[in-house]
Amino acid sequence: MNKKEEKQLREYVRKNFILPIIEQRRKEKIIEERARIYIRSLIKEEKEKKEWTLINETRDAANPHPNTGINKLRDAIRKAKPSIKTKYQQLTSTPEQRESFRNHLLAAFIRLFDQLDALSASEEVESNAEETNKELGSSEQPTGELAPPPDDAKLEKEIGDEIGVDVQLESLLREIDLNEFAISDAEKAEPNDVVSDEINNEKEKKKNKNLSQAQKDFAKKKILNMKRKEFGKGLKGDATGRNQAFDTFNLVQTYFSDNYLDLDDKQDKKMYKKWALYNLKLLQDSYEEELAPQLDEPDIPNPT
């Protein structure tokens, strides 16, 4: 086969076999990319639809919700979102850290609302009891009857008995060496003596002064870790996620409790609690999606 025939054969193979294959692959890649774009749009639409329940509404303060509880919750979430997001997205080593964070944070908010409800109920009971006592006290009227005069003979007998006891006691004390029962100076010192407390505080200050900064930091962190363990009591999960949830909860707790305690209407409180827990979950879902790896860009060959 000469060069001319070989060239014609190559051209024939390229035109009838290679180019159709390349064109087919190109069309498949285009279809695949369009499918990816469509799926992304569906995910985004569903995400926005879910979050619109409340999270996105927090951006529109000029459009108040018909329920006061939701409006107060919007304010709390708006203030808390930056802290929750930062703390959540710092946990990138393992998914277990973020899962532990979610579980501990949501459990803490459930406890918070239970405690606030219990305190409110207790205060209401005490208030009702005080009002009842006032009403009962105001309804009692003096009867106008006087107590009967004392029996003179009986009164003289009681006084005589008391005098006799005093005489016997005085005689007994003369026979006892009171020095045996003397109280020492050490026994006289009160456990909560102010001077002793000041001396102990001075000793503690001198002791702490001799510690290095590393030792002070370690001691401080040790106390903090005890609080964190108590915070996660009854829940399993990664300790790092638990610690991060503890710190986050302490940062944002006041936003939610203050606004919740401002509410008096039972329906407002019910809406506040219900949507607070739901939207805290949604927030973390959205932060998790942001951490998810992006889809790989399709490899589209050069058709030339």
Number of C-alpha atoms within 10 A of each C-alpha: 6 6 8 8 10 11 12 11 12 11 13 12 12 13 12 11 11 13 14 12 13 15 12 12 15 17 13 13 16 14 12 13 16 12 12 16 12 12 12 13 12 12 12 12 12 12 15 14 11 15 17 13 14 20 21 14 17 21 12 10 12 8 10 14 14 8 12 17 25 23 20 22 25 27 16 22 21 16 15 20 15 12 14 23 16 12 16 22 14 12 18 11 8 10 13 16 22 26 19 22 27 21 18 27 26 18 15 18 19 14 12 15 18 13 12 14 15 12 12 14 12 12 12 12 12 12 12 12 12 12 12 12 12 11 11 10 10 9 9 8 7 6 6 5 6 6 5 6 6 8 8 8 8 9 10 10 10 10 10 10 10 10 11 10 10 11 10 10 11 10 10 10 10 9 8 10 9 9 7 7 8 9 9 8 7 7 9 8 12 10 9 8 9 11 11 13 12 11 11 12 12 12 12 11 11 11 10 13 11 10 11 10 11 9 12 14 11 12 12 11 12 12 10 14 15 10 14 18 15 10 18 21 10 8 13 11 16 17 17 15 25 26 22 23 28 23 16 20 19 9 13 18 15 13 17 23 15 12 18 22 13 11 15 11 10 10 12 17 22 14 15 24 19 11 18 23 15 13 19 19 15 18 16 20 14 15 15 16 11 11 11 8 7 8 8 7 8 11 9 13 10 7 9 5
